[in-house]
Amino acid sequence: MILSLDPTSTLPADATAGTLVGRVWRPELGGPSVVVIRADGVFDISRSYPTVRDLCEAPDPAAAVAGAHADRFADLAALLGNTEDARDPNKPFLLAPIDLQAIKAAGVTFAISLLERVIEEQARGAPERAVQARADVEKALGGAVEKIKPGSPQAMELKKLLQEKGLWSQYLEVGIGPDAEIFTKAPPMAAVGTGAAIGVLKSSTWNNPEPEVVVVVNSRGEIVGATLGNDVNLRDLEGRSALLLGKSKDNNASTAIGPFIRLFDQTFSLDDVRRTRVALTVKGADGFVLDGSSDLGKISRDPADLVAQMIGPHHQYPDGAVLFLGTMFAPVKDRDAPGMGFTHHAGDVVTIAADTLGALTNVVTTCDQAPPWTFGTAQLMRNLAKRALL
């Protein structure tokens, strides 16, 4: 399927009313530029802030954008038109809107996703066993998890009960216990942006998108903005063993972030993040359509609490970090055969959208077929130095 990106479908509902920043590959410069999206075009602010990391370290990033040296170099519609999968490498196109930040993710932060992780474990990564496992787990829990605050005395009582029933698992530990699951999703610079191919392992037979809000955090632990992300999940690998999390999560083109970072300003705050509803649509070349959503208002752990577990006196990130907040979406709609649930096909178009953050759209392929990751931190530093931006 061919992507068709345009400002109306990509921008937030209030268009450019907020402070939207991103990164654009500029072939004439041989590297990326930090940009701000405004009503009258796309403006390069790299002369003031050569990296998104530098911008996020400013005391007030949104105010810093307003005062930055800005050179208009592109029309947004034209830029998006060349960000599609059939892009011309000789023209500018959008990248993931982060650069040097660590890419982290929180797992099992919603009750429904907690249940699906337990089901994966019970099914041992085999989709045909998931229906019975789901029935067994839901019967045992009886909806109790959704009302439980992680780490509370009530949660510990539920833990004891489940242990007695033989249903305790490592997923329940991080779902209702005091410690959140925080893992490294991908190395810095490895994420792909909107319009790019997104990859699943060729060997995976049970996988799905994970639509999430991604918060942007500076080195001081301050949340300065948010964007959207696809934390691609290989259910068969992780279901076989939680120790396969790294192989399941960190692969070529397996992390999508974008389309832009919306910085906190008078139009957008952490409270708006807390109210975000993320919509998901998967459209296959076979005519299959999957719709879903994730309501951040139902998250079990507050975004600020998750960030505090990621960064602080116990762990520093001098270049900042981004954190996927998790999802309540877990697809159970059968695609290929009854009882087999959902799994991706090559060519699936995945769109993750939120009114305040816009839309992130990618086409599914296998990791070995997606363009290889070749431009890392060393190349970025050399390019910025060559452009006299360092």
C-alpha positions as CSV (number, residue, x, y, z in Angstrom):
1,M,0.0,0.0,0.0
2,I,1.2,3.5,-0.8
3,L,1.3,6.2,1.8
4,S,-0.2,9.6,1.3
5,L,0.9,12.1,3.9
6,D,-0.4,15.7,4.0
7,P,-0.6,18.5,6.6
8,T,-4.3,17.9,7.4
9,S,-3.8,14.3,8.4
10,T,-0.4,14.7,10.0
11,L,-0.7,17.8,12.2
12,P,-2.6,18.0,15.5
13,A,-6.3,19.1,15.4
14,D,-5.2,22.6,16.2
15,A,-2.6,22.5,13.4
16,T,0.4,24.7,14.2
17,A,-1.1,26.5,17.3
18,G,1.3,24.7,19.5
19,T,5.1,24.5,19.4
20,L,6.0,21.7,17.0
21,V,9.6,20.7,16.5
22,G,11.1,17.9,14.5
23,R,14.1,16.8,12.4
24,V,14.5,16.9,8.6
25,W,17.1,15.2,6.5
26,R,18.6,17.8,4.2
27,P,20.5,16.1,1.4
28,E,22.2,19.3,0.3
29,L,23.8,19.5,3.8
30,G,24.5,15.8,4.1
31,G,22.7,15.5,7.4
32,P,19.7,16.5,9.6
33,S,18.4,19.8,10.8
34,V,16.3,20.7,13.8
35,V,13.1,22.4,12.5
36,V,10.0,24.2,13.8
37,I,6.7,23.8,12.0
38,R,4.7,27.0,11.6
39,A,1.7,28.1,9.6
40,D,3.9,29.7,6.9
41,G,6.3,26.8,6.5
42,V,9.1,24.7,7.9
43,F,12.0,26.6,9.5
44,D,15.5,25.4,10.3
45,I,16.6,26.4,13.8
46,S,19.9,24.5,13.8
47,R,22.0,27.6,13.9
48,S,20.6,28.2,17.4
49,Y,20.0,24.5,18.4
50,P,22.0,22.0,16.4
51,T,20.4,19.0,18.1
52,V,17.0,18.4,19.7
53,R,18.9,17.4,22.8
54,D,20.3,21.0,23.0
55,L,16.9,22.5,22.6
56,C,15.3,20.3,25.3
57,E,18.1,21.4,27.7
58,A,17.0,25.0,27.5
59,P,15.3,26.4,30.6
60,D,12.1,26.9,28.6
61,P,12.3,25.0,25.3
62,A,9.2,26.5,23.8
63,A,10.4,30.0,24.5
64,A,13.8,29.0,23.1
65,V,12.1,28.0,19.8
66,A,10.3,31.3,19.7
67,G,13.6,33.2,20.0
68,A,15.7,31.0,17.8
69,H,17.3,32.0,14.5
70,A,14.9,30.5,12.0
71,D,15.5,30.0,8.2
72,R,12.5,29.0,6.2
73,F,13.5,26.3,3.7
74,A,10.5,24.1,2.9
75,D,6.7,24.0,2.6
76,L,5.2,21.4,4.9
77,A,3.0,19.8,2.2
78,A,6.0,19.3,-0.1
79,L,8.1,18.0,2.8
80,L,5.4,15.5,3.8
81,G,4.9,14.5,0.1
82,N,8.6,13.5,0.0
83,T,8.4,11.8,3.4
84,E,6.2,9.0,2.0
85,D,7.7,5.5,1.3
86,A,8.5,6.4,-2.3
87,R,10.7,9.4,-1.3
88,D,13.3,11.1,-3.4
89,P,16.6,10.9,-1.5
90,N,17.7,14.1,-3.2
91,K,15.0,16.1,-1.5
92,P,14.3,16.9,2.2
93,F,12.2,14.5,4.3
94,L,11.1,14.1,7.9
95,L,13.1,12.0,10.4
96,A,12.2,10.9,13.9
97,P,12.0,14.1,16.0
98,I,14.7,13.1,18.5
99,D,18.5,12.5,18.2
100,L,20.8,12.0,21.2
101,Q,18.2,11.1,23.7
102,A,18.1,7.6,25.2
103,I,15.1,5.7,24.0
104,K,13.3,4.0,26.9
105,A,10.0,2.3,27.4
106,A,7.7,1.4,30.2
107,G,5.9,-1.9,30.0
108,V,2.7,-3.3,31.5
109,T,1.3,0.1,32.6
110,F,-2.3,-0.6,31.8
111,A,-4.5,-3.3,33.3
112,I,-5.6,-4.7,29.9
113,S,-2.0,-4.9,28.6
114,L,-1.0,-6.6,31.8
115,L,-3.6,-9.3,31.2
116,E,-2.3,-9.8,27.6
117,R,1.3,-10.1,28.8
118,V,0.2,-12.8,31.3
119,I,-1.7,-14.5,28.5
120,E,1.3,-14.5,26.2
121,E,3.3,-16.1,29.0
122,Q,0.6,-18.7,29.7
123,A,0.3,-19.4,25.9
124,R,4.1,-19.8,25.7
125,G,4.2,-17.6,22.6
126,A,1.7,-19.8,20.6
127,P,-1.3,-17.7,19.3
128,E,-3.6,-20.8,19.1
129,R,-3.4,-21.2,22.9
130,A,-4.3,-17.6,23.6
131,V,-8.1,-18.0,23.6
132,Q,-8.1,-20.5,26.4
133,A,-5.4,-18.8,28.3
134,R,-7.3,-15.5,28.1
135,A,-10.4,-17.1,29.5
136,D,-8.5,-18.7,32.4
137,V,-6.7,-15.5,33.4
138,E,-9.8,-13.3,33.2
139,K,-11.8,-15.8,35.3
140,A,-9.1,-15.9,38.0
141,L,-8.6,-12.1,38.1
142,G,-12.3,-11.1,37.8
143,G,-11.4,-7.5,36.8
144,A,-9.6,-6.9,40.1
145,V,-6.4,-5.6,38.5
146,E,-7.9,-2.5,36.9
147,K,-8.9,-1.0,40.3
148,I,-5.6,-1.7,42.0
149,K,-2.9,0.9,42.6
150,P,0.5,-0.6,41.9
151,G,2.5,-1.1,45.1
152,S,-0.5,-0.6,47.4
153,P,-1.5,-2.9,50.3
154,Q,-4.4,-4.1,48.1
155,A,-2.0,-5.0,45.4
156,M,0.1,-7.0,47.7
157,E,-3.0,-8.9,48.9
158,L,-3.9,-9.7,45.3
159,K,-0.3,-10.8,44.7
160,K,-0.7,-13.3,47.6
161,L,-4.0,-14.6,46.2
162,L,-2.7,-15.1,42.7
163,Q,0.4,-16.9,44.1
164,E,-1.9,-19.3,45.9
165,K,-3.7,-20.0,42.6
166,G,-0.5,-20.5,40.8
167,L,-1.1,-17.6,38.4
168,W,1.7,-15.2,39.5
169,S,4.0,-14.1,36.8
170,Q,6.8,-11.5,36.2
171,Y,4.3,-9.4,34.3
172,L,2.0,-9.2,37.3
173,E,5.0,-8.2,39.4
174,V,5.7,-5.1,37.3
175,G,2.0,-4.5,36.7
176,I,0.9,-4.2,40.3
177,G,4.1,-4.3,42.3
178,P,6.0,-1.2,43.4
179,D,8.6,-1.2,40.6
180,A,7.7,-0.3,37.0
181,E,9.2,-2.1,34.1
182,I,11.6,0.4,32.4
183,F,13.7,-1.0,29.5
184,T,15.8,0.3,26.7
185,K,13.8,0.2,23.5
186,A,16.5,1.2,21.1
187,P,19.9,3.0,21.0
188,P,19.9,6.8,20.4
189,M,19.5,7.8,16.8
190,A,17.9,4.4,15.9
191,A,14.2,5.5,15.7
192,V,12.5,6.0,12.4
193,G,10.0,8.8,11.7
194,T,6.6,9.1,10.1
195,G,6.5,7.7,6.5
196,A,9.3,5.3,7.1
197,A,9.2,1.5,6.9
198,I,8.8,-0.2,10.3
199,G,10.2,-3.6,10.9
200,V,9.3,-6.9,12.5
201,L,11.6,-9.9,12.6
202,K,11.2,-12.2,9.6
203,S,11.0,-15.2,12.0
204,S,8.1,-13.7,14.0
205,T,4.6,-15.2,13.5
206,W,2.7,-13.3,16.2
207,N,3.3,-9.6,16.5
208,N,1.5,-6.3,16.7
209,P,1.8,-2.5,16.8
210,E,1.8,-0.8,20.2
211,P,0.4,2.8,20.0
212,E,1.9,4.9,22.7
213,V,2.5,8.5,24.0
214,V,6.2,9.2,24.3
215,V,7.3,11.9,26.7
216,V,10.5,13.9,26.2
217,V,12.6,14.3,29.2
218,N,15.7,16.5,29.7
219,S,18.8,15.7,31.7
220,R,17.2,17.3,34.8
221,G,14.4,14.9,34.7
222,E,11.9,17.5,33.5
223,I,9.2,16.4,31.0
224,V,9.3,19.1,28.3
225,G,7.0,17.7,25.7
226,A,5.5,14.7,24.1
227,T,5.1,12.8,20.8
228,L,3.7,9.5,19.5
229,G,5.4,6.2,19.2
230,N,5.0,2.6,17.9
231,D,6.7,0.2,20.3
232,V,6.5,-2.8,17.9
233,N,5.9,-6.0,19.9
234,L,6.8,-9.5,18.9
235,R,4.4,-11.5,21.0
236,D,5.7,-14.9,20.1
237,L,9.3,-14.1,21.2
238,E,8.4,-12.4,24.5
239,G,5.8,-15.0,25.2
240,R,8.3,-17.8,25.0
241,S,10.5,-16.0,27.6
242,A,10.6,-12.6,29.1
243,L,14.4,-12.9,28.7
244,L,13.9,-12.4,25.0
245,L,12.6,-8.9,25.5
246,G,15.7,-7.4,24.0
247,K,15.5,-9.5,20.9
248,S,11.7,-8.8,20.7
249,K,12.0,-5.0,21.0
250,D,15.4,-3.8,19.7
251,N,15.7,-4.5,16.0
252,N,16.3,-2.5,12.8
253,A,13.4,-0.1,12.2
254,S,11.5,-1.5,15.1
255,T,10.9,1.9,16.8
256,A,8.9,4.6,15.2
257,I,8.5,8.1,16.8
258,G,6.8,11.2,15.5
259,P,5.6,13.1,13.6
260,F,6.8,16.0,15.8
261,I,7.5,16.8,19.4
262,R,4.9,19.1,20.9
263,L,6.7,21.2,23.5
264,F,4.9,22.3,26.6
265,D,3.7,25.9,26.3
266,Q,0.5,27.8,26.9
267,T,-1.4,25.4,24.5
268,F,-0.1,22.1,25.9
269,S,0.9,20.7,29.2
270,L,1.5,17.5,31.2
271,D,-2.2,17.4,32.1
272,D,-3.1,17.4,28.4
273,V,-0.7,14.3,28.1
274,R,-2.6,12.6,30.9
275,R,-5.9,13.1,29.0
276,T,-4.6,11.9,25.6
277,R,-6.5,9.2,23.7
278,V,-4.4,7.5,21.2
279,A,-6.2,5.9,18.1
280,L,-4.7,3.1,16.0
281,T,-5.6,2.0,12.5
282,V,-4.0,-0.9,10.6
283,K,-4.9,-1.3,7.0
284,G,-3.7,-4.3,5.1
285,A,-3.2,-4.9,1.4
286,D,-5.5,-7.9,1.9
287,G,-8.4,-5.6,2.9
288,F,-8.0,-6.3,6.6
289,V,-8.7,-3.3,8.9
290,L,-7.9,-3.2,12.6
291,D,-9.0,-0.3,14.8
292,G,-8.1,0.3,18.4
293,S,-7.3,2.9,21.0
294,S,-5.4,3.6,24.2
295,D,-6.7,6.0,26.8
296,L,-3.9,7.5,28.9
297,G,-6.5,8.4,31.5
298,K,-6.7,4.6,32.4
299,I,-2.9,4.2,32.9
300,S,-2.0,2.5,36.2
301,R,1.1,4.6,36.9
302,D,1.2,8.4,36.3
303,P,3.6,9.6,33.6
304,A,5.5,11.7,36.2
305,D,5.9,8.6,38.4
306,L,7.2,6.5,35.5
307,V,9.8,9.2,34.6
308,A,10.9,9.4,38.2
309,Q,11.6,5.6,38.1
310,M,13.6,6.1,34.9
311,I,15.8,9.1,35.8
312,G,17.0,10.6,39.1
313,P,19.8,10.2,41.6
314,H,19.8,6.5,40.8
315,H,20.3,7.0,37.0
316,Q,21.4,10.0,35.0
317,Y,20.9,10.7,31.3
318,P,23.1,13.7,30.3
319,D,21.5,13.9,26.9
320,G,18.0,13.4,28.2
321,A,15.7,10.5,27.3
322,V,12.3,9.8,25.8
323,L,10.0,7.3,27.5
324,F,7.2,5.3,25.9
325,L,4.4,5.3,28.4
326,G,2.9,1.9,27.5
327,T,-0.4,1.0,25.9
328,M,-3.7,-0.5,26.8
329,F,-4.2,-1.8,23.2
330,A,-3.8,-5.5,22.7
331,P,-5.3,-6.9,19.4
332,V,-7.4,-10.0,19.7
333,K,-9.3,-9.7,16.4
334,D,-8.6,-12.8,14.2
335,R,-6.9,-12.2,10.9
336,D,-5.7,-15.3,9.2
337,A,-7.7,-18.0,11.0
338,P,-10.2,-18.4,13.9
339,G,-8.5,-18.4,17.3
340,M,-5.1,-17.1,15.9
341,G,-5.6,-13.5,16.7
342,F,-3.9,-10.6,14.9
343,T,-0.4,-10.5,13.4
344,H,1.2,-8.1,10.9
345,H,1.5,-8.7,7.1
346,A,4.1,-7.0,5.0
347,G,2.6,-3.8,3.6
348,D,0.3,-3.0,6.5
349,V,-0.1,0.7,6.9
350,V,-0.1,1.6,10.6
351,T,-1.4,5.0,11.7
352,I,-1.2,6.1,15.4
353,A,-2.9,9.4,16.0
354,A,-4.0,11.8,18.8
355,D,-5.8,15.1,18.6
356,T,-3.0,17.0,20.4
357,L,0.0,15.3,18.8
358,G,-1.0,14.6,15.1
359,A,-0.5,11.3,13.3
360,L,2.5,8.9,13.0
361,T,2.1,6.6,9.9
362,N,4.4,3.7,8.9
363,V,4.4,0.8,6.5
364,V,5.3,-2.7,7.9
365,T,8.1,-4.7,6.5
366,T,10.6,-7.1,7.9
367,C,13.7,-5.8,9.7
368,D,16.1,-7.2,7.1
369,Q,14.1,-5.5,4.3
370,A,13.8,-2.1,6.0
371,P,16.5,0.4,5.1
372,P,19.5,-0.3,7.4
373,W,20.4,2.2,10.1
374,T,23.7,3.8,9.0
375,F,23.7,7.4,10.4
376,G,24.7,7.3,14.1
377,T,26.0,9.6,16.7
378,A,29.6,9.8,15.2
379,Q,28.2,10.7,11.8
380,L,25.9,13.4,13.3
381,M,28.8,15.0,15.2
382,R,31.0,15.0,12.1
383,N,28.2,16.5,10.0
384,L,27.4,19.3,12.5
385,A,31.1,20.1,12.8
386,K,31.5,20.3,9.1
387,R,28.5,22.7,9.0
388,A,30.2,24.8,11.8
389,L,27.3,24.2,14.1
390,L,29.4,22.8,17.0
